[in-house]
Amino acid sequence: MTEKIKPRIIVVGGGAAGLMAAGTAAKAGARVLLLEKMKQPGRKLAITGKGRCNLTNSAEISDSIAHFGSNGRFLRQAFHRFFNHDLIEFFAANGLKTVTERGGRVFPANGKAPEVVKALRSWLNKKDATVRLSSPVEELIVEDNQIVGVVAAGEKFSAAAVILATGGASYPLTGSTGDGYRLAESVDHNIIPIRPALVPLICTPAENSTSKKFDLGKLASLSLRNVAVRLLINNKKVREVFGELLFTEDGISGPAVLTLSGAAVDALKNQDEVCFSLDLKPALDEKKLEARLLRDLQSRGKESLDSLLRGMLPKEMVAFCLDINEISPQRQGHQVTAKERKRLRAWLKDCRLPISGHRPLAEAIITAGGIDTKEIDPKTMASCRIKNLFFAGELLNIQADTGGYNLQAAFSTGYLAGKAAARQISENL
Ligand SMILES: Cc1cc2nc3c(=O)[nH]c(=O)nc-3n(C[C@H](O)[C@H](O)[C@H](O)COP(=O)(O)OP(=O)(O)OC[C@H]3O[C@@H](n4cnc5c(N)ncnc54)[C@H](O)[C@@H]3O)c2cc1C
């Protein structure tokens, strides 16, 4: 007598979410086929965290959820089922030790993101999940409101359940080209418009009172640490973060800017006025800064401002500061008037950088928007529209700040989808 072939779960996409979903479903006893469109899985995962992979954060669940903004609550159940300590234990059990760094950021101890992919792949091998590469899924096959298979590279694959984990639409060379949105839309799922988040911003040249423009490109590659960065929308402060800012060829980036960029992108789309205000001396309040300026200008009265201000600012910023405040770099400390000192003090606490745009989605770390989570059961990641269809990872309408939260969300939703899909098909047997 021939043994009945077990029904199969197909996982579409071999990124963080898909690899975790496939391994979890296989571990739960399901027959699993992972279809990945690229020649290798985990291409994006392998370049995360500047090649070091900030795979999670040690923050508590409620703190982590707060980093996802208004839609963070959707993740509560997924995080309760599989969270940072589970992920750290999982990798330890699979030969990958981790370390926790500043801000609770967790990295592989060997500092190598590709090792994260390697650990996941060898786990999948051990669990007997089949991985088929160069297999782009082009179509979902649905009959009577139930998913029954997919078409990949022109070939039909039947399935008792499908987990869609195709990622977002940023860094398309890694394989994340937004296919999942089209596939989900084809089976009537609602898509919240996608847009870049964690993306560098473009500045208009800074102007002084006589409309002389300063070419910010001169500051390219300059990084400012320990500055307070405020996002102003229509001249109203909406959020402030403390950290690092990096000047680029045409604007600004760096962790503090990336954190605020999602809100800036949405405001630009609304045609609101967007501006960044930097507090370059956050450790000194106005009074202390005034005292410091007075002291320096008096005690080093014979020195040119060009050299004197270098005690307070990087060289490139000194040029920017003097240019925008219309003060000659050759002016000596004792020649600075009270009015000029006041102008300098005000600028050091509130250096304005008007924003005119953002870099394209292809350059964003994260795609905001995606599959509407209102149509997904947060306990299982199952579609509320199509039976036996599940979702996981960045293609969902979830997006977080930097710090390892996005990968934790991909792993947690992948875990939940894998578990739930395996349970669902065993119940249907
Ligand atoms: C440069 C960079 C650095 C980052 N660093 C960090 C970090 O340090 N920490 C952090 O938390 N987050 C980081 N992120 C974000 C994080 O990488 C993503 O949130 C995460 O990879 C999402 O996982 P995913 O599995 O949902 O999607 P992805 O990792 O994008 O994987 C999706 C997979 O699906 C495949 N696929 C797509 N379409 C199809 C199809 N039609 N058929 C078959 N397969 C398909 C793709 O080829 C890909 O392998 C970074 C992102 C970038 C771009």
The ligand as a Gaussian input file, in Angstrom:
#p B3LYP/6-31G(d) Opt

LIG

0 1
 C       20.553000      47.961000       4.275000
 C       19.573000      47.439000       5.275000
 C       19.983000      47.233000       6.581000
 C       19.069000      46.776000       7.535000
 N       19.501000      46.537000       8.799000
 C       18.639000      46.091000       9.740000
 C       19.084000      45.761000      11.042000
 O       20.285000      45.784000      11.346000
 N       18.130000      45.366000      11.958000
 C       16.801000      45.265000      11.642000
 O       15.997000      44.926000      12.503000
 N       16.370000      45.495000      10.380000
 C       17.256000      45.887000       9.429000
 N       16.809000      46.100000       8.149000
 C       15.409000      45.769000       7.813000
 C       15.265000      44.235000       7.655000
 O       16.289000      43.774000       6.817000
 C       13.908000      43.857000       7.058000
 O       12.880000      44.406000       7.823000
 C       13.755000      42.316000       7.011000
 O       14.763000      41.770000       6.196000
 C       12.388000      41.910000       6.507000
 O       12.365000      40.519000       6.410000
 P       11.365000      39.790000       5.394000
 O       11.672000      38.344000       5.489000
 O        9.992000      40.242000       5.633000
 O       11.765000      40.338000       3.960000
 P       13.120000      40.209000       3.135000
 O       14.279000      40.046000       4.032000
 O       13.100000      41.358000       2.219000
 O       12.951000      38.854000       2.342000
 C       11.992000      38.669000       1.349000
 C       12.431000      37.520000       0.457000
 O       11.375000      37.200000      -0.445000
 C       11.936000      36.962000      -1.722000
 N       10.895000      37.203000      -2.721000
 C       10.362000      38.386000      -3.094000
 N        9.429000      38.204000      -4.029000
 C        9.379000      36.871000      -4.273000
 C        8.607000      36.065000      -5.153000
 N        7.713000      36.575000      -5.977000
 N        8.812000      34.729000      -5.143000
 C        9.738000      34.167000      -4.313000
 N       10.497000      34.894000      -3.472000
 C       10.316000      36.230000      -3.449000
 C       13.094000      37.922000      -1.797000
 O       14.025000      37.551000      -2.784000
 C       13.650000      37.853000      -0.386000
 O       14.603000      36.824000      -0.252000
 C       17.711000      46.538000       7.171000
 C       17.303000      46.741000       5.851000
 C       18.226000      47.176000       4.908000
 C       17.766000      47.377000       3.491000

